[in-house]
Amino acid sequence: MKTSRAKNHPALLARLKDPAVKRVKVAITDLDGILRGKYLHKNKFLAAAEKGFGFCNVVFGWDSSDACYDNSQYTGWHTGYPDAQARIDLSTYRQVPWDDNVPFFLGDFESGSGDALEVCPRQLLKKVIAQCHKAGCEPSAGMEYEWFNFKETPQSVFDKNYSHLQPLSPGMFGYSILRSSLNQPFFKALMEELPAFGVPLEGLHTETGPGVFEAAILYSDALEAGDRGVLFKTAAKEIGYRFGILPTFIAKWNTALPGCGGHAHQSLWNTKGDKNLFHDEKAPHHMSALFKSFLAGQLKCLPEILPFFAPNVNSYKRLVDGYWAPTKPLWGVDNRTVAFRVIPGGPKSTRLETRVGGSDTNAYLVLAACFASGLYGIQKNLALKEAPVEGSGYQSPVARLPRNLAEATQKMTESKIARELFGEAFVDHFVRTRQWEWRQFQDTVTDWELKRYFEII
């Protein structure tokens, strides 16, 4: 369903001129989905709201640990890391309930000519949404995240060298009323403060695994869904800090436990927002012809754009058979063992759940990948030739998805489809960052190697 993002900007800016407002918080999202931001003095913000402001472009030139890429063409030591032009999106206005209701805004990056900066993830999603609008449809989405919670702090996990950590609760206890009661203050804060921050939840419950929660974020237009996705992860951490709880969205932290997903629910609507174009009451599974082509596009493209859904070395430790994560490009009806779960609801709820993404993903890139590949299927009039999987998708003879980040990145590097969907500039920069990520892993001696080889070899 279409959700309006319109705001009364003059009235909003007038309200921010109130003497009681002293500071404003602004943020952008880097390639890894990490919020990078700052506080601005009110006067500085008001000027920036009109003209934009400079933000060091190193945010697209370093990794999640602030180590600078040595293979980036967009920026690096060879460019001197100048400022890029950041443009505040006033329609993203929120207040942060746990930070004295400080006003908060998201922004995008622009090039020197005022066009969208091609390596900016939020701009990429906006580009894909514009393509959907050109095709006469409005994309709608809702993100869903699973994540682990620990009775730790950033300092304690560092001091423990990220080992011997204490989960928030013991044992495997999905959908547990007891565990939510045990951690009731944290549950209550998430349920009440996230909606006050403009990230409304449809549901929150424990998942199987020690200290694992799952939250379903209320659906909206696709850009708002992306905003809510990236804001949710940071907000959950900030709220957790207050209770001595450290949430983590790593895809998989323990070999013996299931990983955590970041699933995307999607549908396409007419431009008025009153008709779900995926729904056909008379068709099998209520799937319209457009829905079938949309799904066929995702099935075809997924193996070549997998790094959007599995962007890190650790992402692929989650994609193993029998651990609630898909390993093959398959679809099924209400089937949680496949990459694409068709949910044949009513006129408002018929939708597609793309389940391959982990909790470690960038919501903007996940949604850009979903809608771009789905639109590809519609525009190419692709037929849904594969029958829905019944039973376990793990038993299918279909070829497995790439097994690690190096394999997936190489496939994306060679992909013509990826460049058709996302443009040469973005794909070139993104695959370079994933190649860097793999190199950092390859050069690191791990605990596994020490335990396996130290004494015996």
N, C-alpha and C positions, 0 to 999 in steps of 0.2 A: 504494500500500500504506500502511496506517495505521502511523504512527510515534508511539509514546508519548512525551509530554512530561513525564511524572510525575517528580518529584524528591523525595528525602527531605529536605525543607526543614529540620526540626529538626537533623538530623545535619549538614547543610551549614552552617547558621548556627553550630553548635558548633565546626565546623572553622575557620570564619573568626575565631573568638575566640582562636585560637592566637596567642601573643605574636609569632610570626614574621611574621604578617600585619600590615602597617602601614597600608596604603591599599587602596582599592577603586575601580575605574573604572566609571562608569555613563554611559549614553547613551540618547538618544531620537532619532527620525528626524523631520526636518521635512518640509514638503510636497514639497520638491525631492529628497527621498531622501538628504539630507546628515545624517550623524551629528553631533549636538550633545551634548556631554557634559562631564564633569568628573571629577576625582579627589575622593574623599571619605576623610576620616580613618576608620579602621575603626570607631570608636565612633559617629561620625555615621552611617555606613552602617548599622550594626546598628539604630540607632533608626529610620532611614528605611525599613529593610526591614519594620519592624512598622507604622509609621504613615504612610509616604510622606514626601515632602519637597517644598518649594517650588522651582519652576523657572520663571524669567521667561517669561511667555507671548509675549514678543516673537519667540520661535522660530517662531511661526505668524503673526507680524506683520511680517516682513521677508523680503527675497528672498535669493537665493544669495550676493549681495554685501553683505548686511547693511544694505541700504537699506530704510527703513521704508515700507510701503505707505501711500498716502494715501486709499485707497478701501475699506479693510477695516472691516467692522462688528464683527467679533469682538474685535479689539483695535487700539489705535492711541494717538495722543497724547490722544484723547478719553477713554481709559480709564486713562491713567497707566501702562500696561504692568505690571500687578500679576503676582504669582506665580500660576501654575496648579499644581494638585496633581499631582505625578508619583508613580506607583505602580511600584515595582520588581517585575519579573516574575522571581521566583527560579528559575523553570524554565529561564531563559536563561543560567544560570551557565556561564562559560567562564574560561579563563586565557589571557592574552596571551603567547605564547612569546617574542616579541621585546621584551617589556617586563617582564623578570624574573618572568614568570608571574603578573603581577598579576591578581587576581580581577576579572571583568568581568560586567556585567549590563545588559540592556536594560530599558526601562521604557515605560509607557503614561501617558497623561494622563486625569485624571478631572475632572468638574465639581465644583462646591462641594457638591453633594448626593451625591457618590460614584458617580454614573453615568459612563459612558464620555463623554469629551469628544468632541463631534461632529466637530471639525475635525482630530482626530488620525488620521493615516493607518493606524497599526497597529491602532487601535481600529476603523477602518472595515473592515479585513480581518477582524478577529475577528467583527464583526457579520455579514459575508457568510458566514463559516464557520459561524456559529450557524444561519443560514438553511439552509445545506446540511444540517446535522445534523437540523434540524427536518423536512427533506424526506427524511430517512432515508439520507443518503449522507455519505461522508467524502472531502473533497477532498485530492488528492495532487498535488504539483507539484515541478518542478525548474527552476531558472533557468540560463541559458546566456548568457555575455557575451563579446563581442569588444571589444578595446580597443587603442589605440595606446600605444607606449612610446617615450620619448625619452631621449637622453643629456643630460639637463638637470636642473636643480633648480628649486624654486619661485622662488628668487631670480634664476636665470639667465634664465628665460622672462620674468620681469618686466622685467629689465634690457634684454632684447632686444625688448621690446614685443610679445611673442608672435609674432615673425617670425624667419625664418632659423633654425629649430630643427633639431636633428640627431636623426633617427630612430635607434632602437636598432640597426637593421640596414638595409641598402640593398635596394632592389628589391622586386619582387613574387615571393614565394616561399612559397606556402601549403603546409602540411603538411611543412615542411622539417626534416629531421633535422639538416642542417648548421647552420641558424640556431638551433635549440634547443641544439646543442652549443656554438655560439659564445657563447651566454649561459647556459651550463649552471649556474653558481652561482645565478642568479636563478630559473631554472626549478626547480632542486632546492629552493630555499627556498619557492617557491609550493606545490610538491607536498607538502612535508613539514610546513611550518609552518601552512598553512591547515587541514589536518585536525586538527592539534594545537589549533587555535583553534575547533574545532567546525564547520568549513566544509569537509567532505570533497569532493574533486574526483573525478569519474569520468574526466576526461581533460583534457589541456592540450596545445595545439599552436599552431604559427604559422598565421596566416591570410594571405590574399593582401593585400599592402600592406606598405610598409616599417615594420618594428617592430610589426606587429600580432600579437597573441595571441588565442586563444579558449579559454575554460575552461567545462567543463560541470560544474555542481555536482550532487552526488548528490541524488536526489529524496527527499522526506519529506512529512509532513503539510504543509498549505498555510501555516500560520503559521510553522512552522520554516523552510519554503522562503523565505518573505519575510524572516525574520531572516537567513538565510544570504546572501540576495541583497544586502541593504544592508551587511552586515558584510564580504562579499567585496570590494566596491569600495574601502572604506576600508583593509582589510587589505592589498590588493594595492599600494596607494600607500605604506603604511607600510613594507612589506617592500622595495619598490623604492627608497625613500629610502636605505636602507643600502648599495645598490649604485650609487648615483649615477644612478638611473633614475627618471624621472617618468612614471608611467602616467596616461593621461587617458581618461575615459569620455565625452568629447564625442561627439555622434552623428556629426559629420563635420567634419574640420578642414581638408580640402583639396579644392578643386573637382574635381581630376583623379583623386581616389582614391575607392574605395567607402567608405561610412560603416560604422559599427559597430552591430550589433544587440544587443538584450537580449531574447532569446526565452524564452517560458514554455511548458514542457511540462506538460500537465495530464491528469488522469484522475479519475474518481469511483469510489469503492469502497463496498461495503456496510459497515454499522457495525461488523462484526467485523473488517474489514480483510483478508478472505481471498478476496474476489471482485471483480474489475475489472468494474464495471458498463458500461464502454464496449465490452467484448469480447463478440462473438457469433460463435462458430466457423463457423456455417452461413450467416451473412449476407455479402453482398458487402463486400469489404475488411475483414471481421470487425467491422463497425460495428453495434452494437446500436441499437435504436429510440431508446433514451435518448440515446446518443451523437449520433445524427442531430439530435434536438431541441436538444441542448446546442450543437451546431455552428450550427444554424439561428438560435439566440438570439444567438450572437456575430456572425454575419453581419448580422443585422438591426440590432443595437445599435452596432456599431463606428463608423459614420459620425457618430453622435451623442455618442460618448464618447472620440473620438480623442485629446483632450488628456491622457488618462491614459497613453496609449502614446507620444505625441509632445508633451511638455509645454513645450518650449522653442522659441524662434525658430529655432535651429539644427537642431532635430529634422527639420524639413521639407526641409532641404537633403539629407538622407539619402534621403528618399522620392521618388526619381526613377527613371524607367524604365531598366532595363538595368544597375543597380548593386547587385543582390542584395537589394534591399529591395522589399516589395510596395507597390503604389500604388492597388490596388483591392480592395474587399471580396469576395474570391473564395476558393474552397477547391480543393484537389486532393490526390491521393494521392501522397505522397512527392514533392511538387512544391515547389521552393524559389523559385518566382516568384510565389507567391500569399500572401495574408495568413494563411491557415489550412492548415497541412500535416497531413493525416491520416497517421499512422504505423500501419499495420495489422499489428502484431506478434502475439505469442502472448497467452495469458490474462493475463500479468503486464505486458506491454509495449505493448499497444494504447493509443494516446494521441493527444492533439491538441497540435500545436506552433503557438502563436500567434506569428507572426513580425513583426508590424508594429512592435512596440516597439523603441526604440533603446537603446543602452547608457547613455543619459543619464536613464533612467527611475527612478522610485521603485518598488522591487519590491513593496511593500505595495499600491500603487495598481494596478499591472499585474495582480497576482493577484486583487485585489478586482474589477477590471473583468472579467477572464476568467470567474471563477466566478459573479459576479452576473448577467452577461449570458447565460452558459450556463444557469444555473438559471432565468432568465426564459424561455428557450426551452423548457425542460422543463415549467415550470408553465403556460405558455400552449399547450403541446402543439403547438409550431410544427413544420411539415413542412419537410424539407430538399428544397426544390423544385429548386434549382440543381444541375445536373450537375457533377461534378468537372472542373476544367480540365485538359486534356491539352496539353502543350507550354507555350508562353509565355503567362503571364497578362497580360503587358503588351499583348498584341494584342487582348484582350477588349473588346467594345463597352460593357461595364458602366461606369457613371459612376465617375469617379475620386474618391478620398478628398479632403477639403479640402486645399488647396495650401499654406496657411500657418497660423500660430498664430491670427491674428485670425479667419479664416474658421472654423477648427475650434472656437474658443472661442465664437463667436457661435452656432454650431449647437448646442453643448452648453448654452449659456445658454437657448435657446428649447426645449430638449428636455424633454418630459414623461417620457420613458423614463429619462433620467439621474436625475431626481428620484425616480422610483419605485425605481430601483436603489440609490441612495446617500443619499437623504434631502435635504430642502430646505437644511438648514444647511450640510452639507458642500459641496454643489454651489454654493450661493451664494458661500461663501468661496473655493472653489477657482477658479471662473471669474473672480472679482475679481482673484485673484493672477495669472492668465494674462493678463487685460486689462492689468494693470500691466506685465507683462513685455513685451508688445507695444508699449506706450507708450514704454518705455525704449529699445527698438530704433528706433522711429519718430523719436525725438528725437536720435538719435546720427548724426553724420557718419561714414561708413565709408570704408575704403581704396578700395573699389570706386567710390564716388562721386568721390573725388579723382582716381583714375586715369582715369576715364571723362570727367570734365567739366573738370578744373582748367585744362588748357591750351587745349582745343579750343573750349569754349563761349564 
